Amino acid sequence: MYTKLCKTLARACMWLGIAGLVLVIAAVSWQVFGRYVLNNTPTWAESLALLLVLYITMLGVSVGVRDSGHIGLESLLVLAPDGLRLKIEFLIHALVVLFGVAMAWSCASLAESVWSYRLPTLGISEGWRYVPASIAGVLIVLFSIEHIIALARGQEVEPAWG
């Protein structure tokens, strides 16, 4: 049940990332069209594209943790005996959980501290820049816990896109 939830969340993140990429392309295209055809550059387009890149990146990072698409130094781990390797893998996922908690907490605090400031070109709170990293931190925690459960059961987490 938990694995199914995590897989659904990861797939939703990927679909949101794809939609975000389409919106980035549209915003940048509109900016180029406005600048070179209309001779009136829309100032909001660049800010929107930069904000969308944050959301796309953070969603992708969290899915990368779930699908083990992140950079790992597994060459030494492969050489370790099975018992030691399993303990190290548990430790790695536990450290990633701690990182996700710290990331979610810190970014939520940052968002709260700047919430009253506005992005002038978009007219929205400056805090929206920190929301994606906070969400990604929570997702990283959830996905790392899924890996810990899978390790305890002697299973592997099935990638979300496949």
Secondary structure, DSSP 8 states (H G I E B T S, - for coil): -HHHHHHHHHHHHHHHHHHHHHHHHHHHHHHHHHHHTSS---HHHHHHHHHHHHHHHHHHHHHHHHTT-S----HHHHHS-HHHHHHHHHHHHHHHHHHHHHHHHHHHHHHHHTTTSEETTTTEEGGGGTHHHHHHHHHHHHHHHHHHHHHHHT-----S--
